Amino acid sequence: GKIYQEYGLNKTGESSYYNHGLDIISNTQSIRSVSDGKVTKVGSNEKLLNYIIVENDGKLFVYGKIAEAFVDEGDKISGGDIIGTLNTENMLLHIEVWENGESMNPSKLFDMNE
């Protein structure tokens, strides 16, 4: 896919906001885990809509704006596993990486061209 909104401060018109992750328009409906880990939360909220949180090596990987999760809390997964699907209307994935309570730029951790 391609990056729709970059990590960090984004400006739209007169307003600005801080994006703690990347928003990616995907060319596939499947969401694959970028790391091994354990699913610590599957839920929904107003900002991320449906989301999955995977913990690995002290980092939290947050996959948001998903249509359907294929994993449950407590599941152990491997990098590359399909963990959910995107909404076919906009194919937009939001991904965040957190360590020690601070967000990190996901594009610095893995190749965004895979």
N, C-alpha and C positions, 0 to 999 in steps of 0.2 A: 504494500500500500504506500501511500504518501502522507507526509505530515501535514495536518490541517491546522493545528495550533501548536506552536513551540512551547517548550518548558520555559517558565519564568514570566516576566511581566509582558502582558499583551495589551495592546491598545486597539479599541474599536471605536472610531469616531471620537467623541469627547470623553468616553469612559475607558478605564483601564482596570485590569484585574491580574492577579498572580495565578498562573496555571502551575500547579504542583506536579504536573505530569505532562504527557504528550497526548494529543488527540490525533489519531491516525485514521484516514479513510482507507479501508482495507479493500483488497481486490478479491478476497475470499470471505465466506461467511463464517468459517471455522476460526475459533480462537485457540491458539496453541500457547502453552506455558513457555515462558522464556527461561525457566530454571526448574531444577528439582525442588522439592519441598513438601510441606504439609499444608493442606487447606485448613486455615484457621477460622474463616468466616465466609458464609454465603448469605447475602442479604440484599436489602434495597433501602435507598433513601432518596430524598428529593434531588440532591446534587448528582450523584453517580447513577441513579436509577438502580437497576440490578447490578450487583458486583460480586466479585470473588477476591478473597485475600489469601495469598500463599506466602508462607514464611520459610525462608531458607538462609541459614548461616547469618542470622541476626538482621536480615533484611526482610521487609514486607513488600510484596509485589501486589499492587491493587489493579484489578482489571474491572473497569467500569463501563456503563452504558451497554451492557450485554442483554441479549434477548432471552437466552436460556442457559442455565448452568448445567453441565453434565457431571459435576463433582459434588460431593457432600463434605461438610465439616469433618475433619479427622482423616480424610483421604490422603494417602501419600502419592505424589505424582512425580513424573520425570519431565525434564525439559523436552519440549516437542509434543507432549501429550495434548490432545484436544480436550479442552476443559469447558467449552461452551460455544455459543453461536452469537452472531451479531444480528441486529435488526436489518432485514433486507431493504427497508426504505432508505436508510442513510449509510449503512455499513461503517459506522463510526465507532472506534474503540478508544477508550481513555485508559491510559496505563500510568501508574505512579510507582515509584520506588522510595521507600522510607528506611532510614537507619538512624538509630538513636534519637527518634522523634523529629528528624529533619528530612525533608524531601531531597531527592537527588535527581539529576537529569538522567532519565532512562537511556537516552541515546549515547551516553558516555559508557554504559555498561555492556551494550551489545550492538551488533551491526544492524542498523536499521534497514539495510538493503536485502535482508534475507527473505 
